Amino acid sequence: MVTSTARSNSFPLKPLDQWRPLENIRSLLFLVVRENLNEEAMRDSLDRLIRDHLPILGARIEPKKTDLEYRLPKPFPPAYLLFEWTNNSVNSSLEDINLLPRGPPSTSGPFFAPSNIPDMEREWIPSTWPVERKYERPNAPLLFVHITKYTDSTIVALNIPHAVSDQLGFGSMINAWMSVLQGEAPPEFLKVSLNALDGPKLSQRELRMKGKYRILSSREQATKLIPFIPSFVLDSKEIRKTLFLPVEIVDGLRERCMGVIKAKYGEEAARLSNTDVITAILAKFAFLGRKTSKMLTLSTTLNIRGRHPALPADKPYLHNALSFAVSRLPIAKTSLAEVAYKNRLAVNEELQLKNIERSLAVSKEMYKRKYPLHVVEPSDLSYAITHWSGAWRDIDFGPAVMRQEGRELDASQKIAAVPLVFGQSLQRNFPTRFNSQIMSKADGGYWCDFTAIPKTMANVESLLKSDPKLQTL
């Protein structure tokens, strides 16, 4: 509660920060650091980060009629809770609990890790944490931190509303935190006006362009889930796992796919990224063994920082800055190379400024109509991919590593403590079989959150065993 000595500033959340289901989701991260971290220094520096540099993290989100607004005391009262910090110590090594492989994977092929994201949550977060905003207690802080200390490692679990930040903003916040810890002022975060990312005013025809991220009509909204019903009736159970894809495998598949694309479409068409290939792998895995040629709407989430005039690339931005690339294809009959190529075409098109602006206008309209995010053409199945690896590219917990006896360093030396990153930004109690997260790139590969029905998961496991290089995919 704000005391009478503090004035509360209220201001609305941007439309891009509060449309469904972002307004209810809480993003959970697990940063696995194979070092012992200085918890006291981390807690103190987080306090300084919020007080001196990012006070918005100390605000509260409250409803105002049908929208949301920040309420930020100024100054923060003495007893005000900026964030909630808890910890736990485990008298064993991280390896002993068998949630992750023992050190960097030595296998040359893809594999499933011993644990999935729900397993990690049970091990690494308090049972009292709100995993969605609707479970928050009154006057709950935005940011929750839980430290799990093993004899050889530290897990830093973070929990923040998606309305406050997307993953790239989350990563920028962590980098700023580490800067403060080592006595440096972090870069100033970009402040964007309320409607700077609303996009232009578009006609209904432009908002409803088929085959793109778009507004569905009322009838389409009512019927879009019909193609999914047989799947849920016949296969109500699904299995969720953590998939590791070695860089060498992905690199090899990218070269193979580019050769196929070059032969079919020409030299200029052959430029694929590893993200295109991983997107294709996950989409093919999700429907492996499917016999019917059902059309699929495949969507990938894009970051528009550095691609929109309001968001220069050299300025960290805490809030959401997302667009969506969309391709459609009959997944059962489409080759891995063709899926990757169609995704690349969609990404290249969506990253044009005119299409980013159109996507922002669609998101604003989704917010106004209270439509939930589900990128799909009616009568299609859908599959959505998000790729977080770029958000963690510069994260290093080296400044927080405990200096142990015999490990004294010169001022010019630093300990690198680059974390493995796992987590999720999803609605709870919803099926997860139609989306995947590429969570991080570390230990020589990509870690993905993958779900499938039992029959499909068995097909994937059989493929990984018989064809670890995925040459037949």
Steps between C-alpha positions, in 0.01 A plus 500: 500500500626848414531722805385861519862620465527357148325621188378235257544564128254315278543444126353249256678200355562517127255304282783268390558411867147408605318307230382146564654281625809711580309692767469183711822311423797502734834415339717261701872463437749253646858617457729206573842628606768241571658720766429606857350849486512777759134521597533804727678702230237397244210604723657834590584583137146411387367743758732772364404419140132559574544805722755679284449379144180298435237613752225359276599155632386615844154605379175311534262410217136574578180491294342824386156425356579247224869589465815481714716772646824531695490657844842618605567659840737793491708476707480135608381485865745348752306174546403464135576160340695565178526129421458169682820305567514144632765229506567134562817296554542142383777289650593331174632586157275598212600181323367287786138606447501378137307788346766580240781309327822474697691792353506589129338218300754265342255342256519596134127467444180663628355367824237566765628626837396319821256776599244731345398854598231390752766280670732802526222713643428245772868497594593867461206722600307544826150354506372845600607668176223631271556333164234719340392853590154380599662311790681805639427610853391863550781753457735230367835623362572462131827312546555177696847350545585159644856374543569126523854432617665165427850407607631572150236718331239769547154520342366854466123478449324816387128568466359816337174585318522476123319835499819655640744350251561251223805273514741745337399765750541242777855430382579872491378532857728216615799660325423832669481318835847352450636842399377650827648207693847574365467870575412627154205710389287296257396642162192719520187313399298639213174675585246484220181705493172322570386466137836493318461126422132501407559489125298697244124511469406221256186404317314182589627349175863565600445369853351176366752408229492120486816300544652761733479593865155654487164573658248219455134576446252413773399188310863398451568554870210271584608220264882512510528230768288243315802334326660441841205318656571151354856518632387577853222239492720220366825602674426688819840416652821677402864460602729795560879469479819705475664437163869562434607561137880507453635791296689258273177323406317828433795637298509184289126508436518870406765424237293211367182709488677789326623259234144382438365856491780618270428222253127576501481879531847635414807636678336803663225287656744275686570721801361331810582554866530238771175636644322416173631144519411452868152638430462243223632217723256581780205534263584169328548330838165629626313328218735205438311198372195700395345345188247760390618813322344755733591863439705659778531866599860531621583818691825627647539787745733780391674774697461845340774679696737663254240454225255774595587871518375526859729216615868563416712186532753659738244582772360235739123495511320327787153452353349281227611557140365206302385418150402169336606334176247258351530224240249235392588152379373139498733379772485125431606541137746788536873424525720637776676727248170637372367571851821687585482693172134598541579621851794708372282660231240590763763645734663707225162639399388575853821686585427765238400816684161526326413150620629562852272805511210291375568235766502766772166629373358147517625461857338831597171381351534165682542695823193715429282199417636289789587223254751242626823438312467194278653530155300261282295492184155346561498134384881478560694345782750739657854484634685790666873538564674751724879530508654651815872434447582851383362642825773331706794561265686737733392369841791421731467441875877530541468817715288300749734201536625442855875554525624184666831442673764421244299667225605861543506689173680808377283802426544431128374143530138395499314177563262414216178353635272470198176330601284234347154655469170314523148623560160576358261786421179308448149484635458224755258209460503539121629237256861562398519258206452775241795720598868468580756730661865502395606597851875549473819416318767360735727201551536456126134489405147632520266417790134481399173459689312241291163327546324228301228238539635159614491340153686791344754515783569128450556569129747778584690284749520219245634742238766638737615145569505376139610825332687727746616731221138542381593429139162339429291783645 
